[in-house]
């Protein structure tokens, strides 16, 4: 009963905060302050499912206590039998509901609801690494399609034999970053490259970085200090290519608040034939880049507290191996191994992500001591 009481106290406090937030987001003063309104609206949406479960949990505990009271005081056999049936039905529901509540009570990563910037780069392995980076991008494209998310390439550099030396894309949809963040790290492939004449298995790698896309008010940028260049895009595209300067390049001097060093950031965007759209996308990438760097301290703090890293930490860590001769996928963070490589590289990665989420939540529950 002590657990029930503690949970009820926590949930009652959340319900009070939820009601305060509901009131605040209808206040004209708050609505006029866009930054504050967006923040409160996010908090409201986060608290809403907790309050819904709280109502059910409170009713469940109340029904159990009432049934116990009847069993302790009532003499009528029929009433006692009904109370016993209610207890038998409701008591097994308590533990699963408490587990659900504990997960909901975990502090959510404020970035989880954001869109994401997906960056894939061929690593060691030359042409084969670029081909593997292309395979990974195709895998994520198919996965995003299955989730109903939109994926837009903002820049890419193709490999000599196909694939990509580097590709950057924006992914938009519901809780994109909260799902894709588990993919950040080094992905390793073991297979016979198409260029290999002896049939020997080679090992290559590609790095994946998933960054939360920054909102306009997440980062302070002095747009007057941005230096813009335009240039002619290259590649397929008919008569427009090489005639219209639709490609954009921005240069921005940014002072790192952690190191104090001033770095020049260079970003190119050539994805669309519309120069204003390319400018918009380049600005979005600039915001995300700065946001990511400024939040590195937050990421490092989490990393220093956890022994086993699942979703955050060192992006140079090897996280997964794709072994083609054995048809095997291994995620090294959670010792997850399956033998459905063909389906996996065709976008069927949800089961692996689900296992990572479970491992992450188990770790966070230990931390929170709930």
Secondary structure, DSSP 8 states (H G I E B T S, - for coil): -HHHHHHHHHHHHHHHHHHHHHHHTT-HHHHHSHHHHHHHHHHHHHHHHHHHHHHHHHHHHHHHHHHHHHHHH---HHHHHHHHHHHHHHHHHHHHHHHHHHHHHS---TTTTS-EEEEEEE-TTHHHHHHHHHHHHHHHHHHHHHHT-EEEEEEEEE-TTSSEEEEEEEEESTTHHHHHGGG-EEEEEEE--TT-SS---EEEEEEEEEEE---GGGS---GGG-EEEEE---SS-GGGTTTS--EEEEEEEEE-TTT--EEEEEEEE-SSS-HHHHHHHHHHHHHHHHHHHHTHHHHHHHHHH-SS-SSSS-TTSEEEEEETTTTEEEETTTTEEES-HHHHHTT--HHHHHHHHHHHHHHHHHHHT-
